Amino acid sequence: MIDLATWNLSIPEGAPPATIQTSQLVQGFKSQYFNSETGTVFFWAPVTGATTANAIYPRSELRETNSDGTLRNWLYPSADNTLRATVTVNQVPSTGKIVIGQIHTKDSTSPMVKLEYQYKTYSSTGNIVAKVRMRPDDETGQVITIATGVTLNRSFSYMIHLSPKGALGITAAGYNWRTTVDPSWKVKPLYFKAGVYVQDNTGYVTEGGKVTFSLLEIKHTTL
């Protein structure tokens, strides 16, 4: 059973798109975009869905909160910060790209970390790719292929870990990559996101991203 008590949810419906508050998630909210009835958590985002402010792509995505539903933002030196998930990608849009996990930055359109599944039609498999901005003013960032050969409908695990000293570790499908982010990130409030954020916005209403999480947890451990 996945604990939804420290998340809210953005779904690609409405203008602006609806935010489902923490209390509603805990009470069993479900729609065509999100369902947690079976103990797993299902996300669907069609390419035709509504987009949040400053975004060009639709998402059905959780955003980290406190247990009272207020938005949680943290400074990485204050704890050992981990997002851990086990996920199955069931469908991708025609671009083949969806974001399944993030370390986002408060009051910014540019995350520190985006973890993408990128499907390749020619091989019928996908790569797990991390896009990392080493500094807050880094506009392009690094693109790192963490794992390859991950097929649709195959369960795999990932972890995004940021230590109090700025050591960033990303693990996916049994492979891992490590670096150290620039100390200028120390003063930037951060938060975790997870779900399906499709990197596409054209096509039929049946085209989009569909994922199922069987494990999803956040930990902030004070050392």
Secondary structure per residue as TSV (DSSP state, phi and psi in degrees):
chain	resnum	aa	ss	phi	psi
A	1	M	-	360.0	129.4
A	2	I	-	-92.2	128.7
A	3	D	-	-82.1	117.7
A	4	L	-	-100.6	14.6
A	5	A	T	-76.0	-5.9
A	6	T	T	-128.1	40.6
A	7	W	E	-142.0	153.4
A	8	N	E	-119.2	175.8
A	9	L	E	-134.4	131.0
A	10	S	E	-101.3	127.8
A	11	I	-	-116.8	151.4
A	12	P	S	-84.6	56.6
A	13	E	-	-143.2	134.7
A	14	G	T	99.1	172.0
A	15	A	T	-139.7	103.6
A	16	P	T	-70.3	165.5
A	17	P	T	-56.0	145.8
A	18	A	-	-70.1	143.1
A	19	T	E	-109.7	122.7
A	20	I	E	-93.1	119.1
A	21	Q	-	-74.5	161.1
A	22	T	H	-52.4	-44.6
A	23	S	H	-62.1	-36.3
A	24	Q	H	-69.2	-38.7
A	25	L	H	-63.2	-45.1
A	26	V	H	-62.5	-31.8
A	27	Q	T	-81.5	-0.2
A	28	G	T	100.7	29.5
A	29	F	-	-51.7	138.2
A	30	K	-	-147.9	150.6
A	31	S	B	-157.0	-174.6
A	32	Q	T	-65.8	-17.6
A	33	Y	T	-96.1	-15.6
A	34	F	E	-157.8	136.6
A	35	N	E	-154.6	131.6
A	36	S	-	-124.8	20.2
A	37	E	T	-63.2	-34.4
A	38	T	T	-91.0	4.3
A	39	G	S	95.4	-22.6
A	40	T	S	-95.0	168.2
A	41	V	E	-120.1	122.5
A	42	F	E	-106.0	134.4
A	43	F	E	-125.7	140.8
A	44	W	E	-138.4	131.9
A	45	A	E	-136.5	108.8
A	46	P	E	-75.5	152.6
A	47	V	T	-65.4	-19.5
A	48	T	T	-89.4	2.5
A	49	G	S	-70.1	163.3
A	50	A	-	-67.4	152.9
A	51	T	-	-116.8	147.9
A	52	T	-	-75.5	166.9
A	53	A	T	-55.6	134.7
A	54	N	T	69.2	7.3
A	55	A	-	-109.7	149.2
A	56	I	S	-107.9	-5.2
A	57	Y	S	-122.4	149.3
A	58	P	-	-79.4	157.4
A	59	R	E	-148.0	149.1
A	60	S	E	-123.0	100.6
A	61	E	E	-147.2	137.9
A	62	L	E	-83.8	147.8
A	63	R	E	-129.1	134.4
A	64	E	E	-61.6	136.3
A	65	T	B	-133.8	172.4
A	66	N	-	-80.8	168.5
A	67	S	T	-66.1	-19.6
A	68	D	T	-88.3	4.9
A	69	G	S	93.0	-10.5
A	70	T	-	-71.2	151.6
A	71	L	B	-64.9	133.4
A	72	R	-	-101.1	127.6
A	73	N	-	-130.3	139.3
A	74	W	B	-134.6	153.6
A	75	L	-	-99.4	128.5
A	76	Y	G	-61.3	-28.9
A	77	P	G	-66.6	-14.4
A	78	S	G	-82.3	-10.7
A	79	A	S	-166.8	172.3
A	80	D	E	-92.4	118.4
A	81	N	E	-114.0	123.5
A	82	T	E	-136.8	133.0
A	83	L	E	-114.5	121.9
A	84	R	E	-124.9	136.9
A	85	A	E	-149.2	153.2
A	86	T	E	-124.1	125.0
A	87	V	E	-139.6	150.4
A	88	T	E	-123.0	125.7
A	89	V	E	-89.1	118.6
A	90	N	E	-97.7	-28.8
A	91	Q	E	-155.5	145.4
A	92	V	-	-128.5	157.1
A	93	P	-	-75.4	-178.4
A	94	S	T	-66.9	-23.3
A	95	T	T	-71.8	-19.7
A	96	G	-	81.8	0.6
A	97	K	E	-114.0	129.9
A	98	I	E	-139.1	147.1
A	99	V	E	-94.3	130.5
A	100	I	E	-115.2	-9.0
A	101	G	E	-164.0	147.7
A	102	Q	E	-147.8	150.1
A	103	I	E	-104.7	110.5
A	104	H	E	-98.9	168.1
A	105	T	E	-116.8	128.9
A	106	K	T	-59.9	137.5
A	107	D	T	58.3	34.5
A	108	S	-	-142.7	150.3
A	109	T	S	-92.0	-0.5
A	110	S	S	-116.6	110.8
A	111	P	-	-69.0	159.4
A	112	M	S	-70.3	-45.7
A	113	V	E	-132.9	131.2
A	114	K	E	-121.7	128.4
A	115	L	E	-106.5	118.2
A	116	E	E	-113.8	145.2
A	117	Y	E	-99.1	125.8
A	118	Q	E	-122.8	107.3
A	119	Y	E	-83.7	136.8
A	120	K	E	-112.5	113.3
A	121	T	T	-61.4	-38.0
A	122	Y	T	-64.6	-27.4
A	123	S	T	-109.4	-7.3
A	124	S	T	56.7	30.2
A	125	T	E	-136.8	170.0
A	126	G	E	-124.6	157.5
A	127	N	E	-104.3	148.0
A	128	I	E	-99.9	117.2
A	129	V	E	-122.4	131.3
A	130	A	E	-102.8	133.4
A	131	K	E	-112.2	116.3
A	132	V	E	-125.2	128.3
A	133	R	-	-97.1	115.3
A	134	M	S	-72.0	-25.2
A	135	R	S	-133.7	154.5
A	136	P	T	-59.8	-29.5
A	137	D	T	-94.0	11.5
A	138	D	-	-81.3	110.4
A	139	E	S	-82.4	-29.2
A	140	T	S	-101.0	-48.2
A	141	G	-	77.9	177.9
A	142	Q	E	-97.9	148.8
A	143	V	E	-119.7	116.2
A	144	I	E	-122.8	124.8
A	145	T	E	-83.1	114.1
A	146	I	E	-84.6	-44.1
A	147	A	E	-145.7	154.3
A	148	T	E	-129.7	166.5
A	149	G	E	73.9	25.9
A	150	V	E	-93.5	112.4
A	151	T	-	-80.8	160.1
A	152	L	T	-61.7	150.2
A	153	N	T	64.7	19.6
A	154	R	-	-110.1	126.8
A	155	S	E	-73.1	135.4
A	156	F	E	-145.3	161.0
A	157	S	E	-110.3	151.6
A	158	Y	E	-139.3	159.0
A	159	M	E	-144.7	135.2
A	160	I	E	-118.2	119.1
A	161	H	E	-127.5	129.8
A	162	L	E	-129.1	115.7
A	163	S	-	-84.2	166.7
A	164	P	T	-61.6	-19.4
A	165	K	T	-96.2	5.0
A	166	G	-	89.0	11.6
A	167	A	E	-77.2	120.7
A	168	L	E	-106.4	123.2
A	169	G	E	-122.8	131.9
A	170	I	E	-125.1	121.9
A	171	T	E	-117.8	138.1
A	172	A	E	-155.4	131.2
A	173	A	T	52.6	35.7
A	174	G	T	90.2	0.1
A	175	Y	E	-115.8	154.6
A	176	N	E	-140.8	157.5
A	177	W	E	-140.7	142.7
A	178	R	E	-136.6	150.3
A	179	T	E	-156.9	-177.6
A	180	T	E	-127.9	125.7
A	181	V	-	-78.2	159.5
A	182	D	-	-66.9	140.3
A	183	P	G	-59.9	-15.9
A	184	S	G	-63.6	-14.5
A	185	W	G	-73.2	-17.0
A	186	K	G	-54.0	-33.7
A	187	V	G	-97.1	4.5
A	188	K	S	-96.2	119.7
A	189	P	-	-66.5	133.3
A	190	L	E	-122.5	164.3
A	191	Y	E	-158.0	154.5
A	192	F	E	-88.2	149.6
A	193	K	E	-136.0	152.6
A	194	A	E	-156.6	146.9
A	195	G	E	148.8	-136.5
A	196	V	E	-132.8	118.5
A	197	Y	E	-120.3	100.3
A	198	V	E	-74.3	138.5
A	199	Q	S	-99.0	58.6
A	200	D	-	-168.4	146.7
A	201	N	-	-144.6	21.6
A	202	T	-	-132.1	144.3
A	203	G	S	139.3	-170.6
A	204	Y	-	-77.2	163.9
A	205	V	T	-65.6	-19.0
A	206	T	T	-87.1	-4.7
A	207	E	-	-93.0	138.6
A	208	G	E	167.9	-159.8
A	209	G	E	-114.9	136.0
A	210	K	E	-135.7	124.5
A	211	V	E	-137.9	156.2
A	212	T	E	-130.2	124.7
A	213	F	E	-100.6	129.9
A	214	S	E	-104.4	-12.2
A	215	L	E	-144.3	136.4
A	216	L	E	-157.2	117.7
A	217	E	E	-149.7	148.9
A	218	I	E	-116.1	141.1
A	219	K	E	-135.9	135.2
A	220	H	E	-123.7	101.0
A	221	T	E	-102.2	118.7
A	222	T	-	-77.6	125.5
A	223	L	-	-89.9	360.0
